[in-house]
């Protein structure tokens, strides 16, 4: 921000539809930021799916996060596999797009409310209006609705 302080964004992205299913913004990078984004994703989806459309990718991301996750379903699980840095390419690409399209070459946001409001608007628009080439030029929400079924 203009005053030199930072806000941090944590996102949870569906690898199949590129749909942003959860996010959180905070003035820290503690594990609560990731937990809040995961809780938002669980609220959006209703629950984590039993099977992922890409279980390897999902598994690698969750392996890194498991020690940071809140104790649920018997406590945290510690993975033994650490994926290569390329596993984070989707998130890094998404973050670069957010910065480019929201900041639009401005050096910083003027204040915290603006820094929260503008990304929130863009993140909402991303799922509902922004077409994605990997989704056959449909929005992530539309693509997800036409290619997934609900499992109860």
MIKOLDO-618326 format. One record per residue: residue in one letter; x, y, z of N, C-alpha, C in turn. Coordinates in pm, whole numbers, padded with zeros to 5 digits, always signed. Layout:
BEGIN
AXYZXYZXYZ...
END
This chain:
BEGIN
X+00085-00117+00000+00000+00000+00000+00090+00123+00000X+00031+00237-00022+00107+00361-00034+00187+00393+00093X+00137+00348+00209+00209+00378+00333+00321+00278+00363X+00345+00184+00272+00454+00088+00289+00416-00041+00358X+00294-00051+00408+00249-00176+00470+00194-00269+00361X+00172-00394+00397+00126-00494+00301-00001-00563+00347X-00080-00605+00251-00188-00701+00273-00155-00820+00186X-00192-00939+00231-00158-01063+00162-00284-01135+00119X-00279-01196+00002-00392-01267-00056-00360-01415-00062X-00447-01498-00008-00438-01644-00022-00557-01689-00105X-00531-01776-00203-00638-01821-00292-00643-01973-00298X-00762-02025-00327-00783-02166-00352-00849-02174-00489X-00779-02237-00584-00825-02241-00722-00854-02386-00762X-00969-02408-00824-01004-02538-00878-00920-02558-01004X-00834-02657-01005-00742-02677-01118-00816-02713-01246X-00931-02777-01237-01005-02818-01356-01072-02699-01424X-01149-02623-01349-01228-02514-01409-01161-02378-01396X-01049-02370-01326-00981-02244-01297-01069-02151-01213X-01170-02208-01151-01261-02131-01068-01196-02100-00934X-01204-01975-00894-01155-01936-00764-01263-01973-00663X-01235-02072-00579-01338-02121-00488-01324-02063-00348X-01211-02003-00318-01196-01942-00187-01078-01846-00185X-01089-01744-00102-00977-01651-00085-00990-01583+00049X-00877-01526+00091-00873-01448+00215-00766-01342+00199X-00788-01227+00260-00692-01117+00260-00666-01080+00406X-00538-01064+00440-00502-01028+00578-00373-00947+00578X-00343-00889+00692-00220-00810+00705-00104-00894+00756X-00115-01026+00745-00009-01118+00791-00003-01239+00698X+00105-01315+00711+00119-01439+00634+00120-01561+00726X+00048-01555+00834+00040-01669+00925-00053-01775+00868X-00051-01892+00926-00131-02003+00875-00281-01975+00878X-00325-01881+00962-00468-01847+00965-00515-01792+00831X-00426-01726+00758-00462-01673+00626-00499-01788+00532X-00418-01891+00530-00446-02009+00446-00570-02081+00496X-00582-02097+00627-00699-02163+00684-00828-02089+00648X-00824-01955+00652-00942-01876+00617-00979-01896+00470X-00880-01901+00382-00907-01924+00239-00966-02063+00217X-00914-02163+00289-00967-02300+00276-01108-02311+00332X-01135-02240+00443-01272-02240+00497-01369-02174+00399X-01325-02066+00335-01410-02000+00234-01437-02095+00118X-01335-02170+00077-01353-02267-00032-01450-02377+00008X-01438-02425+00130-01531-02529+00178-01673-02474+00183X-01688-02347+00220-01820-02284+00221-01877-02270+00081X-01793-02238-00015-01836-02224-00154-01878-02357-00212X-01799-02460-00187-01823-02591-00248-01919-02675-00165X-01943-02639-00043-02029-02719+00044-01947-02820+00123X-01848-02875+00061-01755-02970+00124-01647-02999+00023X-01536-03050+00071-01431-03092-00023-01478-03216-00096X-01453-03225-00226-01497-03342-00301-01423-03467-00256X-01489-03580-00269-01426-03707-00234-01307-03735-00326X-01323-03702-00454-01217-03723-00551-01199-03595-00630X-01076-03562-00657-01046-03444-00738-01038-03482-00884X-01066-03386-00972-01049-03412-01114-00901-03432-01147X-00814-03381-01061-00670-03399-01078-00612-03427-00939X-00624-03550-00890-00584-03578-00752-00436-03556-00725X-00350-03574-00825-00208-03555-00803-00178-03409-00769X-00230-03317-00849-00205-03176-00824-00264-03133-00691X-00389-03170-00667-00452-03134-00541-00373-03191-00424X-00330-03316-00436-00254-03381-00329-00124-03310-00300X-00053-03267-00404+00074-03198-00382+00054-03066-00311X-00048-02990-00350-00074-02862-00283-00115-02885-00139X-00201-02983-00114-00245-03007+00023-00134-03064+00109X-00040-03140+00049+00072-03192+00125+00152-03078+00186X+00171-02974+00109+00245-02859+00161+00166-02787+00270X+00033-02789+00261-00048-02713+00355-00088-02791+00479X-00082-02921+00475-00136-03001+00586-00086-02959+00724X+00043-02934+00743+00083-02890+00877+00018-02759+00919X-00024-02677+00822-00084-02548+00854-00235-02555+00869X-00295-02665+00827-00440-02676+00831-00490-02694+00973X-00610-02646+01000-00666-02667+01134-00690-02815+01156X-00684-02857+01280-00705-02999+01312-00851-03035+01286X-00874-03118+01185-01008-03164+01152-00998-03310+01113X-01107-03381+01128-01112-03522+01090-00993-03600+01146X-00969-03585+01272-00864-03663+01336-00730-03593+01344X-00723-03467+01310-00599-03392+01322-00526-03375+01191X-00422-03293+01193-00348-03268+01070-00271-03392+01026X-00253-03403+00896-00178-03515+00840-00050-03459+00781X+00061-03520+00810+00189-03472+00759+00229-03556+00640X+00245-03491+00525+00284-03562+00403+00434-03580+00397X+00478-03675+00317+00621-03697+00303+00671-03651+00167X+00581-03611+00078+00621-03569-00056+00616-03418-00067X+00723-03360-00117+00724-03217-00148+00733-03206-00299X+00635-03139-00358+00631-03127-00503+00730-03024-00553X+00761-03030-00682+00851-02931-00741+00786-02793-00741X+00869-02690-00755+00817-02554-00751+00718-02526-00863X+00725-02600-00973+00632-02580-01084+00488-02612-01043X+00469-02687-00935+00334-02719-00887+00258-02592-00851X+00329-02484-00825+00266-02359-00784+00245-02265-00904X+00268-02313-01024+00261-02227-01143+00121-02167-01162X+00017-02245-01138-00119-02195-01154-00144-02076-01060X-00106-02090-00934-00126-01982-00837-00042-01860-00873X+00082-01881-00915+00168-01769-00951+00115-01696-01073X+00066-01770-01171+00008-01709-01290-00117-01629-01253X-00199-01686-01167-00320-01618-01120-00284-01488-01048X-00185-01495-00958-00143-01376-00882-00090-01267-00976X-00015-01304-01077+00036-01206-01173-00080-01140-01249X-00181-01219-01283-00298-01164-01352-00373-01066-01262X-00390-01102-01135-00457-01012-01040-00382-00878-01034X-00251-00885-01014-00172-00762-01003-00183-00679-01130X-00170-00743-01244-00173-00671-01371-00309-00607-01397X-00417-00682-01377-00550-00633-01412-00613-00544-01305X-00572-00559-01181-00632-00477-01075-00549-00352-01049X-00421-00366-01033-00337-00249-01008-00317-00164-01134X-00317-00227-01251-00301-00155-01379-00182-00059-01376X-00067-00114-01344+00061-00041-01344+00074+00066-01235X-00021+00074-01144-00006+00165-01030+00095+00101-00934X+00175+00179-00864+00275+00120-00775+00215+00055-00650X+00099+00104-00605+00039+00051-00481-00104+00103-00469X-00178+00041-00377-00310+00093-00345-00294+00206-00243X-00385+00302-00242-00370+00415-00152-00393+00380-00004X-00482+00284+00023-00514+00251+00162-00570+00109+00171X-00586+00061+00294-00632-00078+00316-00773-00103+00262X-00871-00015+00284-01004-00043+00230-01004-00059+00078X-00930+00025+00009-00922+00015-00137-00850-00114-00176X-00747-00149-00102-00671-00271-00129-00755-00396-00107X-00854-00390-00023-00945-00504-00003-01060-00500-00105X-01113-00383-00132-01231-00369-00217-01202-00401-00364X-01096-00344-00420-01068-00364-00562-01037-00509-00597X-00952-00579-00524-00933-00721-00555-01061-00802-00535X-01141-00769-00432-01267-00841-00410-01357-00830-00533X-01369-00710-00587-01451-00691-00708-01397-00773-00825X-01265-00769-00843-01205-00840-00955-01219-00991-00936X-01195-01039-00814-01205-01183-00787-01346-01234-00814X-01446-01155-00778-01585-01192-00806-01610-01193-00956X-01561-01090-01026-01576-01082-01171-01503-01197-01240X-01388-01236-01188-01307-01343-01247-01390-01470-01267X-01466-01509-01167-01547-01632-01175-01671-01616-01262X-01728-01497-01265-01860-01480-01326-01859-01417-01464X-01754-01341-01499-01757-01268-01626-01632-01287-01712X-01518-01314-01650-01393-01322-01725-01381-01459-01792X-01371-01460-01922-01360-01585-01997-01216-01634-01994X-01201-01766-01991-01069-01826-01979-01046-01920-02096X-00930-01910-02158-00902-01993-02275-00906-02142-02244X-00859-02183-02126-00861-02325-02091-01001-02376-02058X-01095-02286-02046-01235-02322-02021-01317-02307-02149X-01250-02321-02262-01316-02306-02392-01384-02169-02404X-01317-02070-02352-01363-01930-02355-01498-01911-02287X-01519-01989-02182-01634-01970-02094-01580-01916-01962X-01670-01864-01879-01628-01822-01746-01600-01947-01662X-01516-01935-01560-01493-02052-01474-01622-02108-01413X-01715-02021-01370-01841-02070-01314-01921-02151-01415X-01932-02099-01538-02007-02168-01642-01941-02301-01676X-01812-02300-01691-01738-02422-01725-01756-02528-01616X-01744-02485-01490-01759-02579-01379-01900-02639-01377X-02001-02556-01399-02140-02605-01397-02169-02704-01508X-02109-02684-01625-02137-02773-01738-02053-02900-01739X-01950-02907-01653-01863-03023-01655-01852-03098-01523X-01931-03063-01427-01924-03134-01298-02062-03181-01258X-02061-03282-01176-02184-03332-01117-02171-03326-00966X-02280-03313-00900-02280-03307-00755-02277-03448-00697X-02186-03469-00604-02176-03597-00535-02215-03575-00390X-02316-03645-00346-02360-03627-00207-02303-03733-00118
END
